[in-house]
Amino acid sequence: MQQLMLTGEYEHTVDDKNRLFVSNKLRSQIDVEQFGSGFYLAMGPNGILSLYPEKYFQQIALVGAPGMGAPDESVAYERLSFALASKVDLDRQGRLLINEKLRRRARLGTELTLVGIRDHIELWNTEDWESYLENNLPQFHTQTAQVRQNQLQKQSRELEL
């Protein structure tokens, strides 16, 4: 099975009818035969609204909540996971209609940045995304250097064998 590999950041504006264009560059990264042409909008970690390819979302939704202690926690997780998600389809121009209630809950304005995050697309207020980058880029640079160093050491060990 092919893995999803969604990457990049794309700035767009929500129009007066609550429609958001999803870039062709982002959509073309999704194998429609494997993952479907529709999407699910779902509330993700930290209140970030996330867009998942429909067949992928269906797979992860059926897995449920791993490691939940009490039955009440599992019920609450499942209840909120499904209640705060909605199936959406793109129109012919590649726009999706964002439910006003979800948009309000995610505190989304009109200037948004769509960010490819491996298996889903996150919808950020552009200003919030830029702030997140500013706050997290130094740590990312350090992590990238560490990952690179680890990879070089692994390759070096493999060559010695």
LUMKEFI-784959 format. One record per atom (N, C-alpha, C): residue number from 1; atom name; y negated, z negated, x negated. Coordinates in steps of 0.02 Angstrom, whole numbers, plus 50000, padded with zeros to 5 digits. Layout:
n;atom;north;up;east
NUM;CA;Y;Z;X
...
This chain:
n;atom;north;up;east
1;N;50060;50000;49958
1;CA;50000;50000;50000
1;C;49937;50000;49956
2;N;49892;50044;49972
2;CA;49829;50048;49935
2;C;49786;49987;49951
3;N;49751;49964;49899
3;CA;49706;49907;49908
3;C;49636;49931;49924
4;N;49599;49890;49959
4;CA;49529;49905;49971
4;C;49489;49888;49908
5;N;49439;49929;49893
5;CA;49397;49917;49834
5;C;49326;49938;49854
6;N;49294;49897;49896
6;CA;49227;49912;49919
6;C;49176;49884;49870
7;N;49130;49927;49848
7;CA;49081;49907;49797
7;C;49012;49934;49815
8;N;48962;49906;49783
8;CA;48894;49931;49788
8;C;48851;49891;49836
9;N;48786;49907;49833
9;CA;48737;49876;49878
9;C;48693;49931;49906
10;N;48681;49927;49971
10;CA;48647;49981;50007
10;C;48596;49950;50055
11;N;48533;49968;50047
11;CA;48480;49941;50090
11;C;48469;49985;50151
12;N;48465;49953;50209
12;CA;48454;49989;50272
12;C;48412;49946;50318
13;N;48386;49977;50370
13;CA;48345;49943;50419
13;C;48379;49945;50487
14;N;48379;49889;50522
14;CA;48405;49886;50590
14;C;48351;49918;50635
15;N;48372;49966;50677
15;CA;48322;49999;50719
15;C;48307;49957;50781
16;N;48263;49981;50824
16;CA;48241;49942;50882
16;C;48295;49935;50935
17;N;48352;49970;50926
17;CA;48409;49963;50972
17;C;48465;49922;50941
18;N;48449;49884;50888
18;CA;48498;49842;50852
18;C;48554;49882;50820
19;N;48539;49944;50798
19;CA;48589;49985;50764
19;C;48574;49984;50689
20;N;48628;49982;50651
20;CA;48624;49980;50578
20;C;48665;50037;50550
21;N;48634;50077;50506
21;CA;48669;50132;50473
21;C;48713;50103;50418
22;N;48776;50126;50416
22;CA;48822;50108;50363
22;C;48829;50169;50318
23;N;48807;50163;50257
23;CA;48804;50218;50209
23;C;48870;50256;50203
24;N;48865;50323;50200
24;CA;48924;50365;50187
24;C;48958;50345;50122
25;N;48918;50325;50072
25;CA;48946;50306;50007
25;C;48991;50245;50015
26;N;48975;50201;50060
26;CA;49015;50141;50073
26;C;49075;50159;50116
27;N;49063;50196;50170
27;CA;49118;50214;50216
27;C;49171;50257;50182
28;N;49150;50300;50135
28;CA;49198;50345;50102
28;C;49246;50307;50056
29;N;49232;50244;50043
29;CA;49277;50203;50002
29;C;49336;50176;50042
30;N;49336;50189;50108
30;CA;49389;50163;50152
30;C;49435;50220;50173
31;N;49499;50213;50159
31;CA;49549;50262;50180
31;C;49560;50252;50256
32;N;49534;50299;50296
32;CA;49536;50294;50368
32;C;49608;50293;50395
33;N;49652;50332;50365
33;CA;49721;50332;50388
33;C;49754;50264;50379
34;N;49740;50232;50324
34;CA;49772;50167;50310
34;C;49737;50109;50345
35;N;49670;50111;50347
35;CA;49632;50053;50371
35;C;49597;50064;50438
36;N;49600;50125;50465
36;CA;49569;50139;50530
36;C;49496;50160;50523
37;N;49469;50186;50578
37;CA;49400;50210;50577
37;C;49352;50159;50608
38;N;49379;50110;50643
38;CA;49338;50058;50674
38;C;49330;49999;50628
39;N;49291;49951;50651
39;CA;49277;49892;50611
39;C;49276;49830;50655
40;N;49280;49773;50622
40;CA;49267;49709;50655
40;C;49210;49676;50620
41;N;49162;49652;50658
41;CA;49108;49610;50632
41;C;49131;49538;50642
42;N;49129;49500;50589
42;CA;49153;49430;50593
42;C;49109;49385;50552
43;N;49102;49324;50574
43;CA;49065;49275;50536
43;C;49107;49254;50476
44;N;49078;49260;50417
44;CA;49115;49244;50356
44;C;49091;49179;50326
45;N;49114;49165;50265
45;CA;49094;49104;50230
45;C;49018;49100;50223
46;N;48993;49040;50228
46;CA;48921;49026;50220
46;C;48878;49061;50273
47;N;48908;49078;50330
47;CA;48870;49109;50384
47;C;48850;49181;50372
48;N;48882;49214;50325
48;CA;48868;49284;50310
48;C;48908;49328;50358
49;N;48874;49372;50394
49;CA;48908;49417;50439
49;C;48944;49470;50396
50;N;49008;49481;50411
50;CA;49050;49525;50371
50;C;49080;49579;50415
51;N;49087;49638;50386
51;CA;49115;49696;50420
51;C;49181;49714;50386
52;N;49235;49711;50424
52;CA;49302;49725;50398
52;C;49330;49788;50430
53;N;49363;49831;50391
53;CA;49399;49887;50421
53;C;49450;49860;50471
54;N;49456;49894;50529
54;CA;49494;49865;50585
54;C;49566;49846;50568
55;N;49604;49889;50536
55;CA;49674;49873;50524
55;C;49681;49817;50473
56;N;49636;49813;50426
56;CA;49638;49758;50377
56;C;49622;49692;50412
57;N;49571;49691;50455
57;CA;49553;49630;50491
57;C;49611;49607;50534
58;N;49645;49653;50567
58;CA;49702;49635;50609
58;C;49756;49602;50567
59;N;49767;49626;50507
59;CA;49818;49596;50463
59;C;49798;49525;50444
60;N;49736;49515;50422
60;CA;49717;49448;50399
60;C;49708;49400;50457
61;N;49689;49426;50516
61;CA;49680;49383;50574
61;C;49747;49353;50596
62;N;49801;49391;50588
62;CA;49867;49367;50609
62;C;49896;49316;50561
63;N;49870;49313;50501
63;CA;49895;49264;50452
63;C;49876;49194;50473
64;N;49817;49187;50502
64;CA;49795;49121;50525
64;C;49765;49079;50469
65;N;49759;49017;50483
65;CA;49726;48970;50438
65;C;49776;48933;50395
66;N;49782;48953;50331
66;CA;49830;48918;50288
66;C;49804;48849;50268
67;N;49849;48802;50262
67;CA;49831;48736;50235
67;C;49790;48692;50281
68;N;49786;48710;50344
68;CA;49750;48666;50390
68;C;49793;48605;50404
69;N;49763;48546;50398
69;CA;49800;48484;50407
69;C;49820;48471;50479
70;N;49773;48448;50518
70;CA;49787;48429;50587
70;C;49790;48491;50632
71;N;49832;48487;50684
71;CA;49835;48543;50731
71;C;49767;48561;50762
72;N;49726;48510;50773
72;CA;49659;48523;50801
72;C;49617;48567;50755
73;N;49625;48559;50689
73;CA;49588;48600;50642
73;C;49610;48673;50647
74;N;49675;48685;50654
74;CA;49701;48753;50661
74;C;49675;48785;50725
75;N;49675;48747;50779
75;CA;49651;48773;50843
75;C;49577;48790;50838
76;N;49537;48746;50808
76;CA;49465;48759;50801
76;C;49452;48820;50758
77;N;49489;48825;50703
77;CA;49481;48883;50659
77;C;49497;48948;50696
78;N;49553;48949;50730
78;CA;49573;49009;50766
78;C;49524;49025;50822
79;N;49503;48974;50858
79;CA;49456;48985;50914
79;C;49391;49016;50888
80;N;49363;48988;50835
80;CA;49300;49014;50809
80;C;49308;49081;50774
81;N;49364;49090;50740
81;CA;49376;49154;50705
81;C;49375;49212;50754
82;N;49408;49204;50810
82;CA;49412;49259;50858
82;C;49350;49263;50903
83;N;49322;49205;50921
83;CA;49263;49206;50964
83;C;49203;49236;50929
84;N;49197;49225;50863
84;CA;49139;49249;50826
84;C;49150;49317;50793
85;N;49202;49351;50814
85;CA;49217;49418;50789
85;C;49213;49468;50847
86;N;49194;49529;50831
86;CA;49194;49580;50883
86;C;49211;49648;50853
87;N;49250;49686;50891
87;CA;49268;49754;50869
87;C;49208;49799;50880
88;N;49193;49839;50829
88;CA;49136;49885;50833
88;C;49158;49953;50807
89;N;49128;50004;50835
89;CA;49140;50072;50811
89;C;49073;50101;50790
90;N;49075;50144;50741
90;CA;49015;50178;50719
90;C;49003;50239;50764
91;N;48939;50254;50777
91;CA;48924;50314;50815
91;C;48928;50375;50770
92;N;48912;50434;50796
92;CA;48918;50495;50756
92;C;48872;50496;50695
93;N;48818;50458;50697
93;CA;48772;50455;50640
93;C;48790;50401;50590
94;N;48846;50366;50602
94;CA;48868;50314;50556
94;C;48833;50247;50567
95;N;48809;50235;50627
95;CA;48774;50173;50643
95;C;48820;50127;50683
96;N;48811;50062;50674
96;CA;48847;50014;50715
96;C;48797;49973;50753
97;N;48817;49955;50813
97;CA;48775;49913;50855
97;C;48792;49841;50840
98;N;48741;49802;50820
98;CA;48753;49731;50805
98;C;48736;49690;50866
99;N;48785;49655;50892
99;CA;48776;49611;50948
99;C;48717;49563;50933
100;N;48670;49557;50979
100;CA;48610;49516;50968
100;C;48628;49443;50954
101;N;48678;49418;50988
101;CA;48698;49348;50979
101;C;48725;49336;50908
102;N;48768;49382;50884
102;CA;48794;49377;50816
102;C;48738;49384;50765
103;N;48694;49430;50778
103;CA;48638;49441;50732
103;C;48595;49378;50727
104;N;48582;49346;50783
104;CA;48543;49285;50784
104;C;48580;49228;50748
105;N;48645;49221;50761
105;CA;48684;49168;50728
105;C;48686;49177;50653
106;N;48687;49240;50630
106;CA;48688;49254;50558
106;C;48618;49255;50529
107;N;48568;49244;50571
107;CA;48497;49243;50551
107;C;48477;49308;50515
108;N;48497;49364;50544
108;CA;48481;49429;50513
108;C;48416;49457;50541
109;N;48374;49480;50496
109;CA;48312;49513;50515
109;C;48323;49588;50524
110;N;48274;49628;50504
110;CA;48281;49700;50512
110;C;48294;49736;50446
111;N;48273;49706;50390
111;CA;48285;49737;50324
111;C;48348;49706;50295
112;N;48402;49745;50294
112;CA;48467;49718;50273
112;C;48494;49755;50212
113;N;48534;49720;50174
113;CA;48571;49750;50119
113;C;48645;49741;50134
114;N;48682;49796;50135
114;CA;48754;49795;50144
114;C;48785;49794;50075
115;N;48830;49746;50064
115;CA;48859;49736;49999
115;C;48935;49743;50004
116;N;48964;49789;49964
116;CA;49036;49797;49961
116;C;49066;49740;49922
117;N;49110;49701;49953
117;CA;49142;49643;49922
117;C;49218;49652;49927
118;N;49244;49694;49885
118;CA;49316;49709;49880
118;C;49346;49731;49946
119;N;49360;49685;49993
119;CA;49396;49703;50054
119;C;49353;49701;50117
120;N;49288;49689;50108
120;CA;49243;49687;50166
120;C;49171;49703;50144
121;N;49128;49711;50193
121;CA;49058;49726;50182
121;C;49018;49667;50209
122;N;48975;49637;50168
122;CA;48933;49583;50191
122;C;48865;49609;50210
123;N;48836;49582;50263
123;CA;48770;49600;50287
123;C;48721;49544;50270
124;N;48674;49559;50226
124;CA;48626;49509;50203
124;C;48555;49531;50221
125;N;48512;49483;50236
125;CA;48441;49498;50236
125;C;48425;49518;50165
126;N;48389;49573;50156
126;CA;48375;49598;50088
126;C;48342;49545;50045
127;N;48295;49509;50072
127;CA;48261;49456;50034
127;C;48310;49401;50012
128;N;48356;49382;50057
128;CA;48407;49331;50040
128;C;48454;49357;49986
129;N;48473;49421;49990
129;CA;48517;49450;49939
129;C;48484;49450;49871
130;N;48420;49469;49868
130;CA;48384;49470;49805
130;C;48379;49399;49776
131;N;48368;49351;49819
131;CA;48365;49281;49797
131;C;48434;49258;49770
132;N;48487;49277;49806
132;CA;48554;49260;49784
132;C;48568;49289;49715
133;N;48550;49353;49705
133;CA;48559;49385;49640
133;C;48521;49347;49586
134;N;48459;49331;49599
134;CA;48418;49296;49550
134;C;48449;49229;49530
135;N;48477;49194;49579
135;CA;48506;49128;49566
135;C;48575;49131;49533
136;N;48610;49187;49541
136;CA;48679;49190;49518
136;C;48693;49238;49461
137;N;48645;49281;49443
137;CA;48656;49328;49389
137;C;48670;49295;49321
138;N;48634;49242;49302
138;CA;48650;49211;49237
138;C;48723;49188;49232
139;N;48747;49156;49285
139;CA;48817;49133;49285
139;C;48864;49193;49283
140;N;48847;49246;49319
140;CA;48887;49307;49320
140;C;48892;49338;49250
141;N;48836;49339;49214
141;CA;48836;49367;49146
141;C;48884;49327;49101
142;N;48883;49262;49107
142;CA;48928;49219;49068
142;C;49001;49233;49087
143;N;49014;49236;49152
143;CA;49082;49248;49176
143;C;49107;49317;49153
144;N;49064;49367;49156
144;CA;49083;49434;49134
144;C;49102;49435;49060
145;N;49063;49401;49020
145;CA;49078;49397;48948
145;C;49145;49362;48937
146;N;49159;49309;48975
146;CA;49223;49273;48968
146;C;49282;49317;48988
147;N;49274;49352;49044
147;CA;49328;49397;49067
147;C;49341;49451;49015
148;N;49288;49480;48989
148;CA;49295;49532;48937
148;C;49330;49505;48876
149;N;49311;49446;48853
149;CA;49342;49415;48795
149;C;49416;49402;48807
150;N;49432;49376;48866
150;CA;49502;49362;48883
150;C;49543;49427;48884
151;N;49514;49481;48911
151;CA;49549;49545;48913
151;C;49561;49572;48843
152;N;49512;49566;48799
152;CA;49520;49590;48730
152;C;49573;49550;48693
153;N;49574;49484;48704
153;CA;49625;49443;48672
153;C;49695;49461;48697
154;N;49701;49474;48762
154;CA;49765;49493;48792
154;C;49789;49559;48761
155;N;49744;49608;48755
155;CA;49761;49673;48726
155;C;49782;49665;48653
156;N;49748;49622;48618
156;CA;49764;49610;48548
156;C;49834;49581;48540
157;N;49851;49533;48583
157;CA;49918;49502;48581
157;C;49972;49554;48597
158;N;49958;49598;48645
158;CA;50007;49649;48664
158;C;50019;49699;48608
159;N;49967;49714;48570
159;CA;49973;49760;48514
159;C;50015;49730;48458
160;N;50012;49664;48450
160;CA;50049;49630;48397
160;C;50124;49630;48412
161;N;50142;49636;48476
161;CA;50213;49636;48495
161;C;50241;49702;48482
